Amino acid sequence: MKFSFKYFFRLDWLLIALVVLLISTGLLLIYSTSFKADQSPNYNNFIHQTIYATIGLTVMLMMSVVNYRGLRNVTNYLYLFAIISLIIVLMLGRTVLGSTRWISFGFFNFQPSEITKLILIIILAKYFSDHLHEMKFFKHFLISGLYVLIPTVLVILEPDLGTALSYVVIWLVMVAIAGVRALHLLLLGAGAGAIFPLAWFFLLKDYQKERLISFLNPKQDPLGSGYNVVQSMIAVGSGRIFGRGLGYGPQSHLNFLPVQHTDFVFAVLAEELGFVGAIILLGIFGILLWRIFRIILLAADNFGKLLSIGVFTIILFQVLINVGMNIGIMPVTGIPLPLVSYGGSSLLLFMLSFGIILSISANKEKIEFNK
């Protein structure tokens, strides 16, 4: 459809405002982590994230005026792009802290595994909407699983277990909503239970095993595998009700808290803005998810509903995992907090996702078929 001012006013501006508010919160926290005791401020992360945010907002608004139904026609190309990109990462990718996840373009490090989350959502939404009345047949459960299995294996090889887990969660939620038989899910669960011991001994890296062990008992090795969790829990607890004040968190500014601007940005917020700040942030995420749930109910076709369900799932999953690992109730997996954690690829993923959600919200007109 052609852009018009009438279409402009049909966009969900509350959702846009919530997105901008979350990005602004992230920028504020990243700016705060620029200051370290006895060091000159380093604003590089803040400047980079500001550039990413500006580009991301532009991409979101551009995507919002494109009819989302056109995505049905490019799923094969998107899947091919995802697989080739993940293979290139394994061959030529940039390695940081033992993981090879990025393709370096000099001024920007692109992480294909992040964008693959959205690509899988689009592919699964098309597949399930095309076969919605046939999902009781095991072949559709199997074929959709194979779509997810290939990128999952490639990401595990990086290794990036957290992102691989997010692919599986997206598939499980979408296939369950699409109407797969409960028996198929039970068989999958039984198979996963049988494979886990083999994965523990032959698939998981030593540091991944240590993370799982430290999750169960972080104080067992507080200076080693449990260090990140212990320091994050101290930061969250020290914020108390109203926090230490922006820029005055000792865990952050004395460098006790690791990777403050990415994995543990929520701990920075809790330390500096306290319980009140943390609850407000979670409240904003709650309203955002409510807006997406509303769009799921109002979507004009099954493709739009399934797209929205996929985006809802990945946002909820990442919020729960990231906040959980910051307060010690989830293992550390390196999953960022949506729109708040530092990272251009993650931000681009969610801005593209919200652009699609806005398009679904604005294009509520019924069509002849309901795929």
Phi, psi and omega in degrees: 000150180280147180289141175212161179296331177297317177295322179304319181281349177276350179293151180278091186286338173294317178298317178299318180296321179294319178298313179298321180295318179292318178297318180297321177298316178299316179298320179298317180289321178294321176298318180298322181285356177289341184260126178233147181300134176062024177225154174287144180301141177242107187265009186302312181298319180296316180296314180300315182293326177296318177295314178301318182294319179296314177296317182298316179297321177297316179298318180300313182292323177295317181293330184292338181263004175262130180295120185301336183296337178295340179296336179300332187273353186237014184298322180297318180292320179296318180294318178298318177300316181298312183295314180298318180297317180292326177291319178299322178301315181294330183271318189231007188291162179273131182259129177226126179053039174086357180244137179254100187233350191238146167257121185271128174248021180084289181275349184209133175258115183265130180250096184301329182298334178289309181295332179298332177303312181291321179300318178296321177300316181295315181296314181293323178299318178293314184297314182290324179291330178286334185236028188301327183268006181238011188291348177289343179278135186297332184298326180286325174299317182289312182298315179297324178294324178294324175305320184276328186299317184299305178296330179297315179297317180298321180287325176299326181289345184296317356264146178214083186293325182297314179293320177301319178297323179295324176298315182295319180296316178304312181297314183300315181294313184292322180290327177292317178295325182292343173107028178295153179290142180300328180300321180296320178292322178295320177296321177297316179298319179295320178295319179295320178296324180287327183280335187307314179301322178294319178297321181298318185272332189241345185248312183290138175285163181301319182291331177289321175296319180297323178296318179293319179293318180292333175297319179289327181208079184297334182281354178295325178221070188293341179257359181239249185295335180266002186300310183302314182294315181299313181294323178294317179295323176296317180298314180297315181292326184288344179288335180052223188280308188249358175086169179278347184105142182299123181090003184238021178279115183297323179298322182283310191275349172259007174067024173285323182276122181280164177030059187294325187274354181241270186298322189246033178293330178294324178295324176298314179298314182295324180288320187268332180244357171075189180300322180297313179298320180295318180294321178297316179299314179295327176296321177296317176298322179298316179294321178300314179294325177295320179296319179293320178299321177298320179292324176303315182291328186263354183303144187282340183214167182294326177300315178295319179298315183290323174301313181295321178297318179298315179294316177304316183297313185290326177293311180299316181300312184290325176295313181297316182291314183295311179295320179299318181286335177288332180253007172085016180252001175225149177292152179288121184235354180079017179275124184284159175277120187308129175071349185253314179294152177291141175148121182289319182294317179296317180295319179297319177306309185286329179290320173298319180298316180289329174299318177295317179300318179296322178295319178297318180296321184278337181255069182270000182294139180288149177238171188295320177253162187241037180280000000 
